[in-house]
Amino acid sequence: MIRKEWVMKKWLGFIANILILLFLSAGCLVTKGRYLREVSNKDELIQQKAKEIEELEKVFKEEREKGEKKENLLKENITKLEKERDALTQEVSDKEKTIQDKSKEIEDINKMWSSEKKDWLAEKGNLNKEIVDLKREGEELKKRIKAKDEIIKGKLEEIANLKEENNRLREDLEKTNRDLEILKIEKDEAFMKLMEENRRIKEEFQDYVKKAEIEIKEEKGRLIISFIDRILFDSGSSEIKKEAHPALEKVAEIIKNYPNREVLIEGHTDNVPIHTKFFPSNWELSTSRATQVLRYLQWKYDISPRRLSAAGYGEYRPVDTNDTKEGRRRNRRVEIILLPERFERKIER
């Protein structure tokens, strides 16, 4: 293409030179010979230039053919490049669309992430708070565990002491059991002895029983000697009658013969009311009669007061009905009770 332009420019310059020469030839006053010579020279020059032109045309033709070939090749390349450009343009368009789609996805993801980030940050704050709370609770638990360990240590020491005490108590219990076995044997022996004592005492009072002056009975090992009031006292009085002295002397003899047995003296009345200067009620009468018998036994027969006790129950512990004369007679009584030996004291010792 460049070669073609160069040939064209050279050809146009040549024609311009010819025109100038013709113009100059026509405008000058020269001689014909000179003119002819010049024309001859010009013809030669023209022929020479024609040859050059012919050569140039040949070269131009060759160059033009080459140019056409190059042009066709360039056109093919351009077409190919245009196709590639169109393909690239389409690809770029597709890529741009993909980029737009991806950008939208990224934007949606960013929005979603922003929301999730906000929730995550809130959750993170809550988790941090929970962590702080858990650490605090952990410290408190450590303190409590330490305190519990101290308590456990104390309890273990206490258990050790209790075990030691338990061993000591077991030894004491074994000793106590042995003692109880001995006491049981002794109690059985003492019970048999008590039964025998009560039997002998009852035999000694059979004469008084036959005379209906006393009643005698056993109750849970206790021997109860019940004096009807007319034997010991006049009606409404707490002064012991002389007729009762032999029977009381017999009682004192029995009490002295069994020094390990305590004696309880109880006064009882019927439900007939009494109201005197000395006895406002049956309480005072029954109590006074019991204490009079107690004092008589103590002073007259020198029985230890540690073995004696007295109580008055008025009409509130009858042994029979108060609706009949015979029942009221039996309820007016003084009971001298010989208690069995107290094995509880032995057990305590």
C-alpha positions as CSV (number, residue, x, y, z in Angstrom):
1,M,0.0,0.0,0.0
2,I,2.9,2.4,0.8
3,R,4.6,1.4,-2.4
4,K,1.6,2.3,-4.4
5,E,1.3,5.7,-2.9
6,W,5.0,6.4,-3.6
7,V,4.6,5.5,-7.3
8,M,1.6,7.7,-7.7
9,K,3.3,10.7,-6.2
10,K,6.3,10.2,-8.5
11,W,4.1,9.9,-11.5
12,L,2.2,13.1,-10.7
13,G,5.5,15.0,-10.2
14,F,6.6,13.9,-13.6
15,I,3.5,15.1,-15.4
16,A,3.8,18.4,-13.6
17,N,7.3,18.9,-14.8
18,I,6.2,18.3,-18.4
19,L,3.4,20.8,-18.2
20,I,5.8,23.4,-16.8
21,L,8.2,22.7,-19.6
22,L,5.5,23.1,-22.2
23,F,4.4,26.3,-20.6
24,L,7.9,27.7,-20.6
25,S,8.4,26.6,-24.2
26,A,5.3,28.4,-25.4
27,G,6.0,31.5,-23.6
28,C,9.5,32.2,-24.7
29,L,10.8,33.9,-27.8
30,V,13.3,31.4,-29.1
31,T,14.4,30.3,-32.3
32,K,12.8,27.4,-34.2
33,G,16.0,25.4,-34.3
34,R,16.5,25.8,-30.8
35,Y,12.9,25.0,-30.3
36,L,13.2,21.9,-32.4
37,R,16.3,20.7,-30.6
38,E,14.5,21.3,-27.4
39,V,11.5,19.4,-28.8
40,S,13.7,16.6,-29.8
41,N,15.3,16.6,-26.4
42,K,11.9,16.7,-24.9
43,D,10.8,13.8,-27.1
44,E,13.7,11.8,-25.9
45,L,13.0,12.8,-22.5
46,I,9.4,11.8,-22.9
47,Q,10.3,8.5,-24.3
48,Q,12.7,8.0,-21.5
49,K,10.1,9.1,-19.0
50,A,7.5,6.8,-20.8
51,K,9.8,3.9,-20.4
52,E,10.2,4.9,-16.7
53,I,6.5,5.2,-16.5
54,E,6.1,1.8,-18.1
55,E,8.5,0.4,-15.7
56,L,6.9,2.2,-12.9
57,E,3.5,0.9,-14.0
58,K,4.9,-2.5,-14.1
59,V,6.3,-2.1,-10.7
60,F,3.0,-0.4,-9.6
61,K,1.1,-3.4,-11.0
62,E,3.3,-5.8,-9.1
63,E,3.0,-3.7,-6.1
64,R,-0.7,-3.3,-6.5
65,E,-1.1,-7.1,-6.9
66,K,1.0,-7.5,-3.8
67,G,-1.0,-4.8,-2.1
68,E,-4.3,-6.5,-3.2
69,K,-3.0,-9.8,-1.8
70,K,-2.0,-8.0,1.4
71,E,-5.3,-6.2,1.4
72,N,-7.2,-9.5,1.0
73,L,-5.1,-11.0,3.7
74,L,-5.7,-8.0,5.9
75,K,-9.4,-8.2,5.1
76,E,-9.4,-11.8,6.1
77,N,-7.5,-11.0,9.3
78,I,-9.8,-8.0,9.9
79,T,-12.8,-10.3,9.4
80,K,-11.3,-12.9,11.7
81,L,-10.4,-10.2,14.2
82,E,-13.9,-8.7,13.9
83,K,-15.3,-12.2,14.7
84,E,-12.9,-12.5,17.6
85,R,-13.9,-9.0,18.6
86,D,-17.6,-9.9,18.4
87,A,-16.9,-13.1,20.4
88,L,-14.8,-11.2,22.9
89,T,-17.5,-8.5,23.1
90,Q,-20.1,-11.2,23.7
91,E,-17.9,-12.8,26.2
92,V,-17.3,-9.4,27.8
93,S,-21.0,-8.8,27.9
94,D,-21.6,-12.2,29.4
95,K,-18.8,-11.6,31.9
96,E,-20.3,-8.2,32.7
97,K,-23.7,-9.8,33.2
98,T,-22.0,-12.5,35.4
99,I,-20.2,-9.7,37.2
100,Q,-23.5,-7.9,37.8
101,D,-25.1,-11.1,39.0
102,K,-22.2,-11.8,41.2
103,S,-22.2,-8.2,42.4
104,K,-25.9,-8.6,43.3
105,E,-25.1,-11.9,45.0
106,I,-22.2,-10.2,46.9
107,E,-24.5,-7.3,47.8
108,D,-27.2,-9.8,49.1
109,I,-24.5,-11.7,50.9
110,N,-23.2,-8.5,52.4
111,K,-26.7,-7.5,53.5
112,M,-27.2,-11.0,54.9
113,W,-23.8,-11.0,56.5
114,S,-24.4,-7.5,57.9
115,S,-27.6,-8.8,59.5
116,E,-26.0,-12.0,60.6
117,K,-23.0,-10.0,61.8
118,K,-25.3,-7.8,63.9
119,D,-26.9,-10.9,65.4
120,W,-23.5,-12.6,65.8
121,L,-22.2,-9.5,67.6
122,A,-25.2,-9.5,69.9
123,E,-24.8,-13.2,70.4
124,K,-21.1,-12.7,71.0
125,G,-21.9,-10.0,73.6
126,N,-24.4,-12.4,75.3
127,L,-21.8,-15.2,75.2
128,N,-19.1,-12.9,76.7
129,K,-21.6,-11.9,79.4
130,E,-22.4,-15.6,80.0
131,I,-18.6,-16.3,80.1
132,V,-18.1,-13.6,82.7
133,D,-21.1,-14.9,84.7
134,L,-19.8,-18.5,84.4
135,K,-16.4,-17.4,85.5
136,R,-17.9,-15.7,88.5
137,E,-20.0,-18.7,89.3
138,G,-16.9,-20.8,88.9
139,E,-15.1,-18.7,91.4
140,E,-18.1,-18.9,93.8
141,L,-18.2,-22.7,93.2
142,K,-14.5,-23.0,94.0
143,K,-15.1,-21.1,97.2
144,R,-18.1,-23.3,98.0
145,I,-16.1,-26.4,97.1
146,K,-13.3,-25.2,99.4
147,A,-15.8,-24.5,102.2
148,K,-17.3,-28.0,101.5
149,D,-13.9,-29.5,101.6
150,E,-13.3,-27.9,105.0
151,I,-16.6,-29.2,106.1
152,I,-15.8,-32.7,104.8
153,K,-12.5,-32.6,106.5
154,G,-14.2,-31.6,109.7
155,K,-16.8,-34.3,109.1
156,L,-14.1,-36.9,108.4
157,E,-12.4,-35.9,111.6
158,E,-15.7,-36.1,113.4
159,I,-16.4,-39.5,111.8
160,A,-13.0,-40.7,113.0
161,N,-13.8,-39.4,116.5
162,L,-17.3,-41.0,116.3
163,K,-15.7,-44.3,115.2
164,E,-13.4,-44.1,118.1
165,E,-16.3,-43.2,120.4
166,N,-18.4,-45.9,118.7
167,N,-15.7,-48.5,119.4
168,R,-15.6,-47.3,123.0
169,L,-19.4,-47.4,123.2
170,R,-19.4,-50.9,121.7
171,E,-17.1,-52.0,124.3
172,D,-19.3,-50.4,127.0
173,L,-22.3,-51.9,125.4
174,E,-20.8,-55.3,125.4
175,K,-19.9,-54.8,129.1
176,T,-23.4,-53.5,129.7
177,N,-25.0,-56.5,128.0
178,R,-22.9,-58.8,130.1
179,D,-24.0,-56.8,133.2
180,L,-27.6,-57.0,132.0
181,E,-27.4,-60.7,131.6
182,I,-26.1,-60.9,135.1
183,L,-28.8,-58.5,136.3
184,K,-31.4,-60.6,134.4
185,I,-30.3,-63.6,136.2
186,E,-30.3,-61.7,139.5
187,K,-33.7,-60.2,138.6
188,D,-35.1,-63.7,137.9
189,E,-33.6,-64.8,141.2
190,A,-34.9,-61.7,142.9
191,F,-38.4,-62.2,141.4
192,M,-38.5,-65.7,142.8
193,K,-37.3,-64.4,146.1
194,L,-39.9,-61.6,146.0
195,M,-42.7,-64.1,145.3
196,E,-41.5,-66.2,148.2
197,E,-41.3,-63.2,150.5
198,N,-44.9,-62.2,149.6
199,R,-46.1,-65.7,150.2
200,R,-44.5,-65.8,153.7
201,I,-45.9,-62.3,154.5
202,K,-49.4,-63.3,153.4
203,E,-49.2,-66.4,155.6
204,E,-48.2,-64.2,158.6
205,F,-51.3,-62.0,158.1
206,Q,-53.8,-64.9,157.7
207,D,-55.2,-64.4,161.2
208,Y,-56.1,-60.8,160.5
209,V,-57.5,-61.7,157.1
210,K,-59.7,-64.3,158.7
211,K,-61.0,-61.7,161.2
212,A,-61.8,-59.4,158.2
213,E,-59.7,-56.7,159.7
214,I,-57.4,-56.5,156.7
215,E,-57.3,-57.5,153.0
216,I,-54.0,-58.5,151.4
217,K,-53.2,-58.8,147.7
218,E,-50.4,-58.8,145.1
219,E,-50.2,-56.4,142.2
220,K,-47.1,-56.4,139.8
221,G,-44.8,-57.6,142.6
222,R,-46.2,-55.1,145.1
223,L,-47.8,-56.5,148.3
224,I,-50.8,-54.4,149.4
225,I,-52.0,-54.7,153.0
226,S,-55.3,-52.9,153.2
227,F,-56.7,-51.8,156.7
228,I,-60.4,-51.1,156.9
229,D,-60.7,-47.7,158.5
230,R,-62.7,-48.8,161.6
231,I,-59.7,-51.0,162.6
232,L,-57.3,-48.0,162.7
233,F,-59.5,-44.9,163.2
234,D,-62.8,-43.7,164.5
235,S,-65.2,-42.0,162.0
236,G,-64.0,-38.6,160.9
237,S,-60.7,-39.0,162.9
238,S,-57.1,-39.5,162.0
239,E,-55.9,-40.6,165.5
240,I,-54.8,-44.3,165.5
241,K,-56.9,-46.5,167.8
242,K,-55.1,-48.7,170.5
243,E,-56.8,-51.7,169.0
244,A,-54.8,-51.3,165.9
245,H,-51.4,-51.4,167.5
246,P,-50.9,-55.2,167.4
247,A,-51.6,-55.2,163.7
248,L,-49.3,-52.2,163.0
249,E,-46.6,-53.9,165.2
250,K,-46.8,-56.9,162.9
251,V,-46.5,-54.7,159.9
252,A,-43.4,-53.0,161.4
253,E,-41.9,-56.4,162.1
254,I,-42.4,-57.4,158.4
255,I,-40.9,-54.1,157.2
256,K,-37.8,-54.5,159.3
257,N,-37.4,-58.1,158.1
258,Y,-37.2,-56.9,154.5
259,P,-34.9,-53.8,154.7
260,N,-34.5,-53.6,150.8
261,R,-38.1,-52.9,150.2
262,E,-39.6,-49.4,150.4
263,V,-43.0,-48.7,151.9
264,L,-45.8,-46.5,150.5
265,I,-48.8,-45.6,152.7
266,E,-52.0,-44.5,151.0
267,G,-55.1,-43.0,152.6
268,H,-58.6,-43.4,150.9
269,T,-62.2,-42.4,151.7
270,D,-65.7,-43.0,150.4
271,N,-67.5,-40.2,148.6
272,V,-69.5,-39.0,151.7
273,P,-68.4,-35.3,152.1
274,I,-66.7,-34.1,155.3
275,H,-66.2,-30.5,156.4
276,T,-64.7,-30.0,159.9
277,K,-62.3,-27.6,161.5
278,F,-59.4,-30.1,160.8
279,F,-60.6,-31.7,157.6
280,P,-62.2,-29.4,155.1
281,S,-62.6,-32.3,152.7
282,N,-61.8,-36.0,152.2
283,W,-58.4,-34.9,150.7
284,E,-57.2,-33.7,154.1
285,L,-58.7,-36.7,156.0
286,S,-57.1,-39.3,153.7
287,T,-53.7,-37.6,153.7
288,S,-53.7,-37.1,157.5
289,R,-54.5,-40.8,158.1
290,A,-51.7,-41.9,155.8
291,T,-49.1,-39.6,157.4
292,Q,-50.3,-40.7,161.0
293,V,-49.5,-44.3,160.1
294,L,-46.2,-43.3,158.6
295,R,-45.2,-41.3,161.7
296,Y,-46.3,-44.1,164.0
297,L,-44.1,-46.7,162.2
298,Q,-41.2,-44.3,162.1
299,W,-41.3,-43.1,165.7
300,K,-42.6,-46.3,167.4
301,Y,-40.4,-48.8,165.6
302,D,-37.5,-46.7,164.3
303,I,-38.0,-47.4,160.6
304,S,-35.9,-45.3,158.4
305,P,-37.9,-42.4,156.9
306,R,-36.0,-42.9,153.6
307,R,-38.0,-46.1,153.1
308,L,-41.4,-44.5,153.9
309,S,-43.7,-42.2,151.8
310,A,-47.4,-41.2,152.2
311,A,-50.1,-40.0,149.9
312,G,-53.8,-39.2,150.3
313,Y,-56.3,-39.8,147.4
314,G,-59.6,-38.9,149.0
315,E,-62.5,-40.6,147.3
316,Y,-60.9,-40.7,143.9
317,R,-59.4,-44.2,143.8
318,P,-62.2,-46.5,145.0
319,V,-61.9,-50.3,145.0
320,D,-65.7,-50.7,145.1
321,T,-68.9,-48.9,144.4
322,N,-69.9,-46.0,146.7
323,D,-73.6,-46.8,146.0
324,T,-73.8,-49.4,148.7
325,K,-72.9,-49.5,152.4
326,E,-70.5,-52.5,151.9
327,G,-68.9,-50.7,149.0
328,R,-68.3,-47.5,150.9
329,R,-66.9,-49.6,153.8
330,R,-64.3,-51.2,151.5
331,N,-63.4,-47.8,150.0
332,R,-62.6,-46.3,153.5
333,R,-59.1,-47.8,153.9
334,V,-55.4,-47.3,154.5
335,E,-53.1,-49.3,152.3
336,I,-49.6,-50.2,153.4
337,I,-47.8,-51.2,150.2
338,L,-44.4,-53.1,150.3
339,L,-42.7,-52.2,147.0
340,P,-40.4,-54.7,145.3
341,E,-36.7,-54.0,145.3
342,R,-35.9,-51.5,142.6
343,F,-33.6,-53.2,140.1
344,E,-33.5,-50.0,138.1
345,R,-31.1,-48.6,140.6
346,K,-28.8,-51.6,140.2
347,I,-28.9,-51.1,136.4
348,E,-28.0,-47.4,136.8
349,R,-25.1,-48.4,139.0
